Amino acid sequence: MVGCARPVARTVPVFPVDGELFVGGKPAIGAEVTFVPEGEGPGAKGATVKVRVDGHFVPTQPDGAIGLPEGDYALTVRWPDGQGPLGSTASGSSMSIGRCSVKPGVNLIPPIRMGRQRPR
């Protein structure tokens, strides 16, 4: 049948993840946080999510599922306009902001607080 596609069943479960990112005590609105999988395990897919106005970030999958597969992830942040609050960076460059482990159940990442630096 043309135009009729069945949804693909999820083969790797995902678990909710919730974090917060602040710079200089304020939400890092619009910053992009990327979860980079550490390892090649089943479902080793990361996600990139924008920080909301309240500082929260919640990764979702392309099919709309909220969360990430179980595993360890490196966290990076970048500011799409290249002008992050930590000073001028090349557009598209990112910096490491930590690591997290996703386990079955709800995963709360402790708030990430970055200090403000003067642009060079």
N, C-alpha and C positions, 0 to 999 in steps of 0.2 A: 504494500500500500504506500502510495506516495504521500509524504507529509505526516505520516503517523509513526512516531517513535516512542518506544517504551522507555521509561526512566531506567537508568542503570542503577542496579542495587549497589549500595555501599558495601564494599568488602572489608574495609578497615574502619573500625569504629573511631570516632573522634570524641574528645572530652572537652567540656567548657573550660576556657581560659579567660581570665580577666586581669588586667593590669592598669597601672596609672603611670604617667610620665609628666614630671614637672621640671621646669627650668627657672631658676631664680625664684622659686616659690609659686610660680604661675603655671597653669596647664600649658603643655607644649602643643597648642592647637594647630592642627594641620600637619604636624610632623608625621612621617611614615615610619612605623616600626615594622621591621621584618624579622620573622622567626626563621632561622636557617637551621635545617636539620643537621644534627651531628651524627653521622652514620648512614648506613644504607639499609636500615631495617624496613620491614613491610610498611608501606604507606609513607615513606620518608619524603613528605612534601611539606614545604613551609607555607607561609602566608605573609602578606604585607597588608597592613591596616593603618588607616589614618587615626590620629589621636583626636578624640572628640573635644568639645568645648569644656567639658568637666575634667579633662585630663585622662579619661578612661580610653583603653583600647581593647577590643575584643576580636580576635581573629575568626574569620569565617572561611568556609571552603567554597569553591566555585559552584557547587550544587546548593549552596545556602545553609549547609550544616554549620552550626556554631561550634568552634573549637578546633583542636588539632589532634592528630594521632598520637598515641603514647610514644614518648621518646625524649631525648635531650635536644635542646635548641640553643643556639647562640642568638642573642638579640642585637640588632643594629638599628640605628635611627638615621634618617636623612631628612633634610628640608628640601622639598621639591624646587623651590625658587633659588636654592643655593645660598640663601642668607639666613642661616640658623641663628638663634639667639646666642650661640657661643662664638659668634664671629663669622666672617665670610668664609665659605667653603666652595669648592668647585661644584657646580651644578651636578647633581647625581651622586656625589661622593657620600659615603656613610661612615659612621663611627660606631664602635662597639659600645653597648650599654649594659652588657651582662649576659647571663645564661639562665635557663629555666629547664625544669624537668616536668613533663606532662605525664600524669598518671591517671588511672581510672578514677572517676569522680570529678568534682569541681576543683579547678586549679586556680588559686589566687596568687598572683605575683605581687610581692611586697612593692609599695610605691617606689618608683625610681626617681630620685631627686638629683638633678644636675645643677651645679653652681653656674653663675653667669660670669663670663669672661669678657674682657674688652676686645672688640675687633682690632686686628692688626692693620 
